[in-house]
């Protein structure tokens, strides 16, 4: 049954009224009407459901991931507070609010395969924080970096990879408060490191080794954090294909932008060339695109210089050199040269108080 504003869903530990659609008809802001665990806190919650088979698969996977104690207890990962049942239509009519006719909502609850997940409320995702605001408040890039790296460190100890670190999946609350809070969420695409060579990650955040067909690993998440910081600091599309001005060749364009911003991408080791072979032509074209002139105006086809040059060019407010140094440490093209999360947390930029 399609969910609607004003509908009340019954969870294993509380009841929730849907008050605002956040994403289509599957993600909602909800008012907490009652809770059996008052310590869970907060008047609001976010409820995520699924409307397609693929979404249901991801939802189940995310729920299973929260069954891992180290994930569920991590202060830097968005907290799962409850699960809910979504009532189905009966005899062509919608069921009563609360989860079923005759108040039988609790009997419908399947805590092993829930219809929806209830998460703690976070005020916004990083995508909605203006670039000038993110640059102008030194607490934000530091807080986001510490939170995401701390979450990634947990995944690393478990042998897991998030695969989807981006401005859409980093959440922030209390932006105007004394201590803004940042957390990493959306764990439905977590994988075991080394379990697949499939090209995961979103196009803008995809790491060089993933483009090469070597699969996502912890270092790929580190790369994605670097891209996420750069994307939020600048209003310009330094990575990805949103500014593509040629027909087709989306993959080559994205790779070319990495080359333009961060430098040449070395071939993988000889024993991994079989994974790389299907993508050699993309990389050959990307190397040409990275230096090609635009025939219409004589400028480079891909505008701008290195990422350092582009970030330091920003003004009102500017980006500090210390922050750019930190981002460059994350965006090492050779994945073997990137720090692991625990090492990145000790970077001078994050240790400084200013």
C-alpha positions in Angstrom: 0.0 0.0 0.0 1.3 3.5 -0.8 2.1 5.5 2.3 0.6 8.9 2.8 1.1 11.9 5.0 -0.8 11.6 8.2 -0.6 7.9 8.3 0.4 6.2 11.6 2.8 3.3 11.5 3.3 0.9 14.4 6.8 -0.1 15.2 8.3 -2.7 17.5 9.1 0.0 20.0 6.8 2.9 19.2 4.3 4.6 16.9 5.1 7.2 14.2 3.0 9.6 12.2 4.2 10.5 8.7 4.4 14.2 8.3 6.6 14.9 5.3 7.8 13.0 2.2 11.5 13.3 1.9 12.1 11.0 -1.1 9.2 9.9 -3.3 6.8 7.6 -1.4 9.5 5.6 0.4 11.3 8.0 2.8 9.5 10.2 5.3 9.9 12.5 8.2 7.8 11.2 11.1 6.6 12.5 14.4 7.3 10.1 17.3 3.9 9.6 18.9 5.0 7.1 21.5 8.2 5.1 22.4 8.9 2.2 24.7 12.5 3.4 24.9 12.4 7.0 26.0 16.2 7.1 26.0 16.0 6.8 22.2 15.2 10.5 22.3 13.8 13.0 19.9 10.4 14.2 18.7 11.2 13.3 15.1 12.5 10.3 13.2 13.1 9.3 9.6 11.3 6.2 8.2 12.7 4.4 5.2 10.6 1.8 3.3 10.8 0.2 -0.1 8.6 0.3 -3.2 10.5 -2.0 -5.6 12.1 -5.4 -5.3 15.6 -3.8 -5.6 14.8 -1.3 -2.8 13.5 -4.2 -0.6 16.7 -6.1 -1.1 18.8 -3.0 -0.1 16.5 -2.4 2.9 16.9 -5.9 4.1 20.7 -5.7 3.7 20.8 -2.5 5.6 18.8 -4.0 8.4 21.1 -7.0 8.6 24.1 -4.7 8.8 22.7 -2.9 11.8 22.6 -6.3 13.5 26.4 -6.1 13.8 27.0 -4.8 17.3 30.0 -2.5 16.4 27.9 -0.8 13.7 24.8 -0.4 15.8 26.8 1.1 18.7 29.0 3.5 16.7 28.3 7.1 17.5 29.3 8.2 14.0 26.8 6.0 12.2 23.2 7.1 11.9 21.3 5.1 14.6 18.6 2.7 13.8 15.9 3.2 16.5 13.1 0.9 15.4 11.4 -1.2 12.7 7.9 -0.8 11.4 5.2 -2.7 9.6 3.5 -1.2 6.6 -0.2 -2.2 6.5 -1.5 -3.8 3.3 -4.8 -3.0 1.7 -7.6 -5.4 2.6 -10.7 -6.0 0.4 -9.7 -2.9 -1.6 -9.7 -0.6 1.4 -6.8 0.8 3.3 -6.3 -0.5 6.8 -6.8 1.6 9.9 -4.0 3.8 11.1 -1.8 1.9 13.5 -1.2 -1.2 11.4 -4.4 -3.2 10.9 -8.1 -3.7 11.6 -9.0 -4.3 15.2 -5.6 -2.9 16.4 -3.7 -6.0 15.3 -0.6 -4.1 14.1 1.7 -5.7 16.6 0.8 -9.2 15.3 1.8 -8.0 11.8 5.3 -6.9 12.9 8.1 -9.0 11.5 11.3 -7.9 13.2 13.3 -10.3 11.1 12.2 -8.9 7.8 10.6 -5.5 8.5 8.7 -3.4 6.0 10.5 -0.2 7.1 13.4 1.1 9.2 13.1 4.0 11.7 16.3 6.1 12.0 17.2 8.9 14.3 16.3 12.3 12.9 19.2 14.3 11.4 18.5 17.9 10.3 19.9 17.6 6.7 22.2 15.8 4.4 25.5 17.4 3.4 24.2 18.0 -0.1 21.8 20.7 1.2 24.5 22.6 3.1 25.6 25.6 0.9 29.2 25.5 -0.2 29.9 29.0 1.3 28.5 27.8 4.6 30.6 24.7 4.6 33.7 26.7 3.8 32.9 29.4 6.3 32.5 27.3 9.4 35.7 25.5 10.1 33.9 23.1 12.4 31.9 21.5 9.5 34.7 20.0 7.3 36.5 18.9 10.4 33.5 17.4 12.0 32.4 15.7 8.9 35.9 14.3 8.3 36.2 13.0 11.8 32.8 11.4 11.8 33.1 9.7 8.4 36.6 8.5 9.1 35.6 7.1 12.5 32.7 5.2 10.8 35.0 3.9 8.1 37.5 2.7 10.7 34.7 0.6 12.2 33.9 -0.9 8.8 37.6 -1.6 8.1 38.0 -3.6 11.4 35.0 -5.6 10.2 36.4 -6.2 6.7 33.6 -4.1 5.2 33.4 -1.3 2.7 30.6 1.3 2.6 30.9 1.9 -1.2 28.6 5.0 -1.2 30.2 7.8 0.8 28.8 11.0 -0.7 27.1 14.2 0.1 23.8 12.3 0.0 24.8 9.9 2.7 26.5 12.2 5.2 24.0 13.7 7.6 24.4 16.8 9.8 22.4 18.2 12.8 22.7 21.3 15.0 24.4 23.3 12.3 23.7 26.5 14.3 24.5 24.9 17.7 27.8 24.9 19.6 28.7 21.5 18.4 27.3 20.3 15.0 26.9 16.6 14.7 27.8 14.6 11.6 27.1 10.9 10.9 27.4 8.5 8.0 24.3 6.6 7.0 22.7 4.5 4.2 24.4 1.2 4.9 22.4 -0.8 2.3 25.4 -1.1 -0.1 27.9 -2.3 2.4 30.0 -5.2 1.0 32.8 -7.5 2.2 36.1 -6.1 1.0 37.4 -8.1 -1.9 34.0 -9.8 -2.5 33.4 -8.3 -6.0 35.2 -6.5 -8.8 32.0 -4.8 -9.8 32.3 -1.0 -10.4 30.5 0.3 -7.3 30.3 3.9 -6.0 28.6 6.8 -7.6 30.3 8.3 -10.7 31.6 11.5 -9.0 32.9 9.6 -6.0 34.3 6.5 -7.8 37.9 5.8 -7.0 40.6 5.2 -9.8 41.0 1.6 -8.8 37.3 1.0 -9.1 37.3 2.6 -12.5 40.0 0.1 -13.4 37.8 -2.8 -12.4 39.7 -3.8 -9.3 36.7 -3.5 -7.0 35.9 -1.3 -3.9 38.1 -1.5 -0.9 38.7 0.6 2.2 40.9 2.9 0.3 38.1 3.5 -2.1 35.9 4.8 0.7 38.8 7.1 1.7 38.9 8.5 -1.8 35.1 9.1 -1.8 35.5 11.1 1.4 38.1 13.3 -0.3 35.7 13.9 -3.2 32.8 14.5 -0.9 34.7 17.3 0.9 35.8 18.9 -2.4 32.2 18.7 -3.7 30.8 20.5 -0.7 33.5 23.1 -0.5 33.1 24.2 -4.1 30.0 25.0 -6.2 31.8 23.6 -9.2 31.6 20.0 -10.5 35.3 19.0 -10.1 34.4 15.3 -10.4 31.7 13.3 -12.3 29.9 13.9 -15.5 27.4 16.7 -14.8 29.5 19.1 -16.9 30.1 16.7 -19.8 30.0 18.6 -23.2 30.6 15.6 -25.5 28.2 13.0 -26.7 28.5 9.7 -24.9 31.7 8.5 -23.3 30.5 9.3 -19.7 33.0 6.9 -18.1 36.0 8.3 -20.0 34.9 11.9 -19.1 34.8 11.0 -15.4 38.2 9.4 -15.6 39.6 12.3 -17.5 38.5 14.7 -14.8 40.4 12.6 -12.2 43.5 12.9 -14.3 43.0 16.6 -14.7 42.4 17.3 -11.0 44.7 14.7 -9.4 47.2 13.5 -11.9 47.9 10.5 -14.1 46.5 7.1 -13.1 49.1 4.4 -13.2 48.3 1.0 -14.6 47.4 -1.7 -12.0 50.0 -4.4 -11.2 50.5 -7.0 -13.9 48.7 -9.7 -12.0 45.5 -7.6 -12.0 45.5 -6.6 -15.7 42.8 -9.1 -16.5 40.4 -7.0 -14.4 41.6 -3.8 -16.1 41.6 -5.1 -19.7 37.9 -4.4 -20.4 38.4 -0.7 -19.5 41.7 0.1 -21.3 39.9 1.9 -24.2 38.1 4.1 -21.7 41.4 5.1 -20.0 43.1 5.7 -23.4 40.3 8.1 -24.4 40.3 9.7 -20.9 44.0 10.6 -21.3 43.2 12.4 -24.5 40.2 14.2 -23.1 42.2 15.4 -20.1 44.5 17.5 -22.4 42.2 18.1 -25.4 41.3 21.7 -26.5 37.8 22.8 -27.1 37.6 23.6 -30.8 35.0 26.3 -30.2 36.9 28.6 -27.9 40.5 27.3 -27.7 40.3 26.5 -24.0 40.7 23.0 -22.5 37.7 20.7 -23.0 37.8 20.0 -19.3 38.0 23.4 -17.6 40.1 24.2 -14.6 43.4 23.1 -13.2 44.4 20.8 -10.4 42.1 20.3 -7.5 44.5 22.3 -5.2 44.4 25.2 -7.7 40.7 25.1 -7.9 40.0 25.0 -4.2 42.5 27.7 -3.3 40.9 29.9 -6.0 37.7 30.0 -4.0 37.0 33.1 -2.0 34.6 34.7 0.4 35.2 32.6 2.4 38.5 30.9 1.2 39.6 27.3 1.8 42.6 26.9 4.1 45.8 25.4 2.7 45.7 22.9 5.7 42.3 21.6 4.5 43.5 21.3 0.9 46.6 19.4 2.2 44.2 17.0 4.0 42.0 16.4 1.0 45.1 15.8 -1.2 46.2 13.2 1.3 42.9 11.4 0.8 42.9 11.7 -3.0 46.2 9.9 -3.8 45.6 8.3 -7.2 47.5 5.1 -6.3 45.2 3.5 -3.7 48.2 1.9 -2.0 49.4 5.4 -1.1 46.2 6.5 0.7 46.0 6.5 4.5 43.6 4.1 6.3 41.0 5.8 8.3 42.9 5.6 11.6 45.9 7.2 10.0 43.8 10.0 8.4 42.3 10.8 11.8 45.8 11.6 12.9 46.4 14.1 10.1 47.7 17.5 11.3 44.6 19.2 9.9 42.3 17.2 12.2 44.6 17.5 15.2 44.6 21.3 15.0 42.1 23.3 17.0 41.5 26.0 14.4 
